[in-house]
Amino acid sequence: MPELVVKVLDYDTGKGLFGVLVALDSYVTGTDHTGIARIVVPAGRYTLRIRSPFYEPVTEDINITRDMTITVKLRKLHL
């Protein structure tokens, strides 16, 4: 089965964000201290959702056919 690696960075600093929720439909995990989350799933179409307090959420439809790495830069919310 393919592995999706999601690298979540702060848009302004470029630093990895810890503890960010990464969901690929019903598969859910969080980022480690370097901002990386890994999910192994069957090949197919999924909706990727990335959520973290104080950051704008990201939603993207993706098609996974092989191992993939995606880098996502989150923008801080202006509260």
Contacts in CASP RR format, 6 or more apart in sequence:
PFRMAT RR
TARGET T0000
AUTHOR 0000-0000-0000
METHOD contacts of the structure
MODEL  1
MPELVVKVLDYDTGKGLFGVLVALDSYVTGTDHTGIARIVVPAGRYTLRI
RSPFYEPVTEDINITRDMTITVKLRKLHL
1 40 0 8 1.000
1 41 0 8 1.000
1 42 0 8 1.000
1 43 0 8 1.000
2 40 0 8 1.000
2 41 0 8 1.000
2 42 0 8 1.000
2 43 0 8 1.000
2 64 0 8 1.000
2 65 0 8 1.000
2 66 0 8 1.000
2 67 0 8 1.000
2 68 0 8 1.000
3 38 0 8 1.000
3 39 0 8 1.000
3 40 0 8 1.000
3 67 0 8 1.000
3 68 0 8 1.000
4 24 0 8 1.000
4 38 0 8 1.000
4 39 0 8 1.000
4 40 0 8 1.000
4 41 0 8 1.000
4 48 0 8 1.000
4 62 0 8 1.000
4 64 0 8 1.000
4 67 0 8 1.000
4 68 0 8 1.000
4 69 0 8 1.000
4 70 0 8 1.000
5 36 0 8 1.000
5 37 0 8 1.000
5 38 0 8 1.000
5 67 0 8 1.000
5 68 0 8 1.000
5 69 0 8 1.000
5 70 0 8 1.000
6 22 0 8 1.000
6 31 0 8 1.000
6 36 0 8 1.000
6 37 0 8 1.000
6 38 0 8 1.000
6 39 0 8 1.000
6 48 0 8 1.000
6 50 0 8 1.000
6 69 0 8 1.000
6 70 0 8 1.000
6 71 0 8 1.000
6 72 0 8 1.000
7 16 0 8 1.000
7 35 0 8 1.000
7 36 0 8 1.000
7 69 0 8 1.000
7 70 0 8 1.000
7 71 0 8 1.000
7 72 0 8 1.000
8 16 0 8 1.000
8 17 0 8 1.000
8 20 0 8 1.000
8 22 0 8 1.000
8 31 0 8 1.000
8 35 0 8 1.000
8 36 0 8 1.000
8 37 0 8 1.000
8 50 0 8 1.000
8 52 0 8 1.000
8 72 0 8 1.000
8 74 0 8 1.000
9 15 0 8 1.000
9 16 0 8 1.000
9 17 0 8 1.000
9 35 0 8 1.000
9 71 0 8 1.000
9 72 0 8 1.000
9 73 0 8 1.000
9 74 0 8 1.000
10 16 0 8 1.000
10 17 0 8 1.000
10 73 0 8 1.000
10 74 0 8 1.000
10 76 0 8 1.000
11 73 0 8 1.000
11 74 0 8 1.000
11 75 0 8 1.000
11 76 0 8 1.000
12 75 0 8 1.000
12 76 0 8 1.000
14 73 0 8 1.000
16 31 0 8 1.000
16 34 0 8 1.000
16 35 0 8 1.000
16 36 0 8 1.000
17 31 0 8 1.000
17 35 0 8 1.000
17 52 0 8 1.000
17 55 0 8 1.000
17 74 0 8 1.000
18 31 0 8 1.000
18 32 0 8 1.000
18 33 0 8 1.000
18 35 0 8 1.000
19 30 0 8 1.000
19 31 0 8 1.000
19 32 0 8 1.000
19 35 0 8 1.000
19 52 0 8 1.000
20 30 0 8 1.000
20 31 0 8 1.000
20 35 0 8 1.000
20 37 0 8 1.000
20 50 0 8 1.000
20 51 0 8 1.000
20 52 0 8 1.000
20 55 0 8 1.000
20 74 0 8 1.000
21 28 0 8 1.000
21 30 0 8 1.000
21 49 0 8 1.000
21 50 0 8 1.000
21 51 0 8 1.000
21 52 0 8 1.000
22 28 0 8 1.000
22 29 0 8 1.000
22 30 0 8 1.000
22 31 0 8 1.000
22 37 0 8 1.000
22 39 0 8 1.000
22 48 0 8 1.000
22 49 0 8 1.000
22 50 0 8 1.000
23 48 0 8 1.000
23 49 0 8 1.000
23 50 0 8 1.000
23 51 0 8 1.000
24 39 0 8 1.000
24 41 0 8 1.000
24 46 0 8 1.000
24 47 0 8 1.000
24 48 0 8 1.000
24 49 0 8 1.000
25 46 0 8 1.000
25 47 0 8 1.000
27 39 0 8 1.000
27 41 0 8 1.000
27 46 0 8 1.000
29 37 0 8 1.000
29 38 0 8 1.000
29 39 0 8 1.000
30 37 0 8 1.000
31 37 0 8 1.000
41 64 0 8 1.000
43 64 0 8 1.000
43 65 0 8 1.000
43 66 0 8 1.000
44 63 0 8 1.000
44 64 0 8 1.000
44 65 0 8 1.000
45 61 0 8 1.000
45 62 0 8 1.000
45 63 0 8 1.000
45 64 0 8 1.000
46 61 0 8 1.000
46 62 0 8 1.000
46 63 0 8 1.000
46 64 0 8 1.000
47 59 0 8 1.000
47 60 0 8 1.000
47 61 0 8 1.000
47 62 0 8 1.000
48 58 0 8 1.000
48 59 0 8 1.000
48 60 0 8 1.000
48 61 0 8 1.000
48 62 0 8 1.000
48 70 0 8 1.000
49 57 0 8 1.000
49 58 0 8 1.000
49 59 0 8 1.000
50 57 0 8 1.000
50 58 0 8 1.000
50 59 0 8 1.000
50 72 0 8 1.000
50 74 0 8 1.000
51 57 0 8 1.000
52 74 0 8 1.000
54 76 0 8 1.000
54 77 0 8 1.000
54 79 0 8 1.000
55 74 0 8 1.000
55 75 0 8 1.000
55 76 0 8 1.000
55 77 0 8 1.000
56 74 0 8 1.000
56 75 0 8 1.000
56 76 0 8 1.000
56 77 0 8 1.000
58 72 0 8 1.000
58 74 0 8 1.000
62 68 0 8 1.000
62 70 0 8 1.000
END
